C-alpha cells in the first residue's frame, strides 16, 4: 500500500475513533425476573389465610445517561383487576406489595407508599440523582400478597377457584 493510502486510512480511523469517543453515554438496562403475578387459588388454606409470594419480582437496573440529572422508575399494570382463567375477577386493591430489598449506588429512594395502578396512572416506584457521569446500579425485590387484608372485600373466601394473573410493567426514565 502506498504512503498516501496509509496516511488516508490512518486519518479516517482517527476521525472515527474520535467521533466514537465523543458520543454521549446512554445505558438504561432493566433485567426483570417475575414481571407477572400469578395466584392459584385452589385450597382451603389459601382461601382462609391468603397467599404470599416472597421475592416474586427482582429488578436489576444499570443506568448511566450523560446530561441526566437523575432517574425515575415507574410501574403500572395494563389491567383494572386480576383476571382468572375462568373469567372471574379480583379487585386490584386486593394486592399487597412489600419491598424486602432496595439498594442503589446513588442516593436512590423507594416510594414506600407505592400502589399499583392501571397504565393511565403510572406510579413512581423509585428515583435517584445518579447517572451522570457515574453508572448507577439498582436492585429491587418485590413480594406480593393477596387475601391477607382485614378488609372483607379483599379476602379470598367465597371467591371462585382458579388461576388469577396480573401483568406489571416497569419503565426507567431519564430526569432532565
C-alpha positions, 0 to 999 in steps of 0.5 A, a space after each residue: 500500500 502506498 504512503 498516501 493510502 496509509 496516511 488516508 486510512 490512518 486519518 479516517 480511523 482517527 476521525 472515527 475513533 474520535 467521533 466514537 469517543 465523543 458520543 454521549 453515554 446512554 445505558 438504561 438496562 432493566 433485567 426483570 425476573 417475575 414481571 407477572 403475578 400469578 395466584 392459584 387459588 385452589 385450597 382451603 388454606 389459601 382461601 382462609 389465610 391468603 397467599 404470599 409470594 416472597 421475592 416474586 419480582 427482582 429488578 436489576 437496573 444499570 443506568 448511566 445517561 450523560 446530561 441526566 440529572 437523575 432517574 425515575 422508575 415507574 410501574 403500572 399494570 395494563 389491567 383494572 383487576 386480576 383476571 382468572 382463567 375462568 373469567 372471574 375477577 379480583 379487585 386490584 386493591 386486593 394486592 399487597 406489595 412489600 419491598 424486602 430489598 432496595 439498594 442503589 449506588 446513588 442516593 436512590 429512594 423507594 416510594 414506600 407508599 407505592 400502589 399499583 395502578 392501571 397504565 393511565 396512572 403510572 406510579 413512581 416506584 423509585 428515583 435517584 440523582 445518579 447517572 451522570 457521569 457515574 453508572 448507577 446500579 439498582 436492585 429491587 425485590 418485590 413480594 406480593 400478597 393477596 387475601 391477607 387484608 382485614 378488609 372483607 372485600 379483599 379476602 379470598 373466601 367465597 371467591 371462585 377457584 382458579 388461576 388469577 394473573 396480573 401483568 406489571 410493567 416497569 419503565 426507567 426514565 431519564 430526569 432532565 
